[in-house]
Amino acid sequence: MQLILHTGAHYTEQDRLIKSLLRNASQFRDRGVMIPSPGTYRKLVRDTLNAMHRAPAGPEAREVLLDVILDDDAAERVILSDPNFFRTAGTAMRQGMLYPDAAARMRNMSEIFPDDEVEIFLAIRNPAALLPVLHSVALEKSDTAFWGGRGPLDVKWSDTLTAIRQAAPDVPITVWCNEDMPLIWSQIIREMAGVEHHEKIIGGFDLLAAIMSKEGMQRFRAYIDNHPGMSEMQKRRVISAFLDKFALEEEIEEELDMPGWTDELVEQMTDIYDEDVEVIQRIPGVTVVAP
């Protein structure tokens, strides 16, 4: 069985993405792809992973989880989504590292599903924009607990992804930047479902509709309808052009409320983030989805 784990990250459209996937649940089910309701498994999976910090899971753990998740349905591919797979937003940043528990939790998932094809799908986000949010919800806000002697320029997603790969080397990871999601939304849905890029899906423009004016979406859909047969790359150029003109500023602009966050620091962090994405592209077993 293929087990697809959409692991967040927090504050990266994770709930909107699973809702778009669920809109396709019926047609995907016909292909052996199951998208269970998150309410059926999130607490159970989290409780199981938390318990494994104290003792290994029993040999029956896989069957117990699948019985609840699938409810006796057969599936070749199962998609689970939970931004708290790597623990909660309150513990997402500790001692200068993003998701320090991710490696151990993915090692545990591999132990529960040793004979299945487990894959991770993860959206990353510019730390310059993400860290102020994580700091605001952190369970421990002290410099020692949050930064651990490191600084904003030291925080890199590649550290987290490398740790996951070392802990679970048989688990491939698909990554994309949250900043690119309006352009690659439909591709992410297809990649997670394992369907071909040309196949029709429902909700391919769900995110676009949330960040573009009503007039802009009407004009965009009319343009798409009047230009059938466009490639994905052509569609992305059209989306970019319409966003330039019709994006809702309140939906795309971010307030970076963090002590000491200057424009210069944000620019430096953004440059490092861009460089880090290039590093991530070179990590074995990691695929980056880009526009």
C-alpha positions in Angstrom: 0.0 0.0 0.0 1.1 3.5 -0.7 0.7 5.8 2.3 0.9 9.5 1.6 1.5 11.7 4.6 0.8 15.4 4.1 2.7 16.8 7.1 2.1 20.5 7.0 3.9 22.6 7.7 1.8 24.7 9.9 0.4 27.9 8.3 0.8 26.7 4.7 -2.8 26.3 3.5 -2.8 22.7 4.8 -6.5 22.6 5.6 -7.5 24.2 2.3 -5.4 21.6 0.5 -7.0 18.6 2.2 -10.4 20.1 1.5 -9.6 20.3 -2.2 -8.4 16.7 -2.1 -11.6 15.6 -0.4 -13.6 17.3 -3.2 -12.1 14.6 -5.5 -12.6 11.7 -3.0 -15.2 10.0 -5.1 -13.4 10.0 -8.4 -10.1 9.1 -6.7 -11.8 6.2 -4.9 -12.5 4.6 -8.2 -8.8 4.4 -8.8 -8.0 2.8 -5.4 -7.0 6.2 -3.8 -8.7 6.7 -0.5 -8.9 10.2 1.2 -10.3 9.5 4.7 -11.8 12.4 6.7 -9.1 13.8 8.9 -11.4 13.5 11.9 -11.2 9.7 11.7 -7.5 9.4 12.2 -5.7 12.6 13.4 -6.1 12.0 17.1 -5.5 8.2 16.8 -2.3 8.6 14.8 -1.0 11.4 17.1 -1.8 9.3 20.2 0.0 6.3 18.7 3.1 8.3 17.8 3.2 10.0 21.2 3.0 6.5 22.9 6.0 5.4 20.9 8.1 7.8 22.8 7.6 5.5 25.8 7.5 2.1 24.1 7.6 0.6 20.6 4.3 0.0 18.9 2.9 -3.5 19.0 2.8 -5.7 15.9 -0.9 -5.1 15.6 -0.5 -1.3 15.4 -0.7 -1.1 11.6 -3.9 -3.2 11.4 -5.6 -1.3 14.2 -4.8 2.1 12.5 -6.0 0.9 9.1 -9.2 -0.6 10.4 -10.1 2.8 11.8 -8.8 4.8 8.9 -10.3 2.7 6.1 -13.3 1.2 7.8 -12.9 -2.1 5.9 -12.4 -0.4 2.5 -9.6 -1.6 0.3 -7.1 0.9 -1.0 -3.9 1.0 -3.0 -3.1 4.5 -2.0 -4.2 6.4 1.2 -3.7 10.1 1.8 -3.5 11.3 5.4 -3.1 15.0 6.2 -2.2 16.5 9.6 -0.1 19.6 10.2 0.6 18.1 13.6 2.3 14.9 12.3 5.6 16.5 13.5 4.0 17.8 16.7 2.0 21.0 17.3 2.7 24.5 16.2 3.6 25.3 19.8 6.7 23.0 19.6 7.4 23.4 15.9 10.5 25.6 16.6 12.8 24.6 19.5 16.4 25.6 20.1 16.8 27.1 16.6 15.5 24.1 14.6 12.2 23.7 12.7 10.4 20.5 13.7 13.1 18.9 15.8 10.8 15.9 16.5 10.1 15.2 12.8 12.9 12.7 12.3 11.9 10.5 15.3 8.2 10.6 14.4 8.9 9.5 10.8 11.2 6.8 12.0 8.2 5.6 14.1 5.8 5.8 11.2 8.2 3.6 9.2 8.2 1.1 12.0 4.4 1.0 12.0 4.2 0.5 8.2 7.4 -1.4 7.4 6.2 -3.1 4.3 4.2 -0.1 2.8 5.4 2.7 0.6 5.3 5.7 2.9 5.9 9.1 1.3 6.0 12.6 2.8 4.5 15.7 1.2 5.5 18.9 2.9 5.0 22.6 2.2 7.8 24.8 3.5 7.7 28.6 4.1 10.1 31.4 4.3 11.3 31.5 8.0 11.2 35.3 7.9 7.4 35.0 7.7 6.9 31.7 9.6 9.0 32.2 12.7 7.1 35.3 14.0 3.9 33.2 13.9 5.5 30.2 15.5 7.0 32.4 18.2 3.6 33.9 18.9 2.2 30.4 19.6 5.3 28.7 21.1 4.8 26.9 24.4 8.3 28.2 25.5 9.1 31.7 24.2 12.4 32.2 26.0 15.5 32.8 23.9 17.0 29.6 25.2 14.0 27.4 24.4 13.1 29.0 21.1 16.5 30.0 19.6 18.9 27.7 21.6 21.9 30.0 20.9 21.2 30.2 17.2 20.0 33.2 15.3 17.3 33.8 12.6 19.9 33.5 9.8 20.8 30.0 11.0 17.3 28.5 10.7 17.1 26.3 7.6 14.6 23.8 6.3 17.4 21.7 4.8 18.5 20.8 8.4 15.1 19.3 9.1 14.8 17.5 5.8 18.2 16.0 6.2 17.4 14.7 9.6 14.2 13.1 8.4 16.0 11.4 5.5 18.7 10.1 7.9 16.0 8.7 10.3 13.8 7.3 7.6 16.0 6.8 4.5 13.4 4.7 2.6 10.7 7.5 2.8 10.8 9.9 -0.2 9.9 13.5 0.4 8.1 15.9 -1.9 8.5 19.5 -1.0 7.2 22.8 -2.3 7.4 26.4 -1.2 4.2 27.9 0.2 4.9 31.1 -1.7 4.5 29.1 -5.0 1.3 27.4 -4.1 -1.1 29.5 -6.2 0.9 28.5 -9.3 1.3 24.8 -8.5 -1.9 24.0 -6.6 -3.4 21.6 -9.1 0.0 19.8 -9.6 0.3 19.2 -5.8 -3.2 17.7 -5.8 -2.3 15.4 -8.7 1.1 14.4 -7.3 -0.5 13.5 -3.9 -3.2 11.5 -5.6 -0.8 9.8 -8.0 -2.7 10.8 -11.1 -1.4 12.0 -14.5 -0.8 15.7 -15.0 -3.4 16.0 -17.8 -6.3 14.4 -15.8 -9.1 16.7 -14.8 -9.6 17.3 -11.1 -12.0 19.4 -9.0 -10.7 22.4 -7.1 -7.6 23.1 -9.1 -8.2 26.8 -8.6 -9.5 26.7 -5.0 -6.5 28.7 -3.6 -6.6 31.2 -6.4 -10.2 31.9 -5.7 -9.3 32.7 -2.1 -6.7 35.3 -2.9 -8.1 36.9 -6.1 -11.0 39.3 -6.4 -14.3 38.0 -7.7 -13.9 40.0 -10.9 -10.5 38.7 -11.4 -11.6 35.1 -11.0 -14.5 35.6 -13.4 -12.1 37.0 -16.0 -9.6 34.3 -15.3 -12.1 31.4 -15.8 -13.4 33.1 -18.9 -9.8 33.3 -20.3 -9.1 29.6 -19.5 -12.4 28.5 -21.1 -11.6 30.5 -24.2 -8.1 29.0 -24.5 -8.5 25.2 -24.2 -5.5 23.0 -24.6 -3.1 25.3 -22.7 -0.1 23.5 -21.0 0.4 23.7 -17.3 3.3 26.1 -17.8 1.1 28.4 -19.9 -1.6 28.3 -17.3 0.9 29.3 -14.6 2.0 32.3 -16.6 -1.7 33.3 -17.0 -2.3 32.8 -13.2 0.8 35.0 -12.5 -0.5 37.7 -14.8 -4.0 37.7 -13.3 -2.5 37.7 -9.7 -0.4 40.8 -10.6 -3.6 42.6 -11.4 -6.4 41.1 -9.3 -4.8 39.7 -6.1 -6.4 40.7 -2.8 -3.7 42.6 -1.0 -5.1 41.6 2.5 -4.8 37.9 1.5 -1.2 38.0 0.3 0.5 40.7 2.4 1.9 39.6 5.8 2.6 41.5 9.0 5.9 40.3 10.4 5.4 41.1 14.1 8.7 40.0 15.7 11.0 42.0 17.9 14.2 42.9 16.0 12.8 42.0 12.6 14.1 44.7 10.3 13.6 45.0 6.5 17.3 44.2 6.1 17.0 41.1 8.2 14.0 39.9 6.4 15.8 40.4 3.1 18.8 38.5 4.3 16.6 35.6 5.6 14.7 35.5 2.3 18.0 35.2 0.4 19.1 32.4 2.6 15.7 30.7 2.2 16.1 30.8 -1.6 19.6 29.4 -1.3 18.3 26.7 1.0 15.7 25.6 -1.5 18.6 24.9 -3.9 20.3 22.9 -1.2 17.1 20.9 -0.6 16.9 20.1 -4.3 20.2 18.3 -3.9 19.2 16.1 -0.9 18.9 12.5 -2.1 15.3 11.3 -2.0 13.8 14.8 -1.9 11.8 16.2 -4.9 11.0 19.9 -5.0 7.9 20.9 -6.9 8.5 24.4 -8.4 6.6 26.6 -10.9 
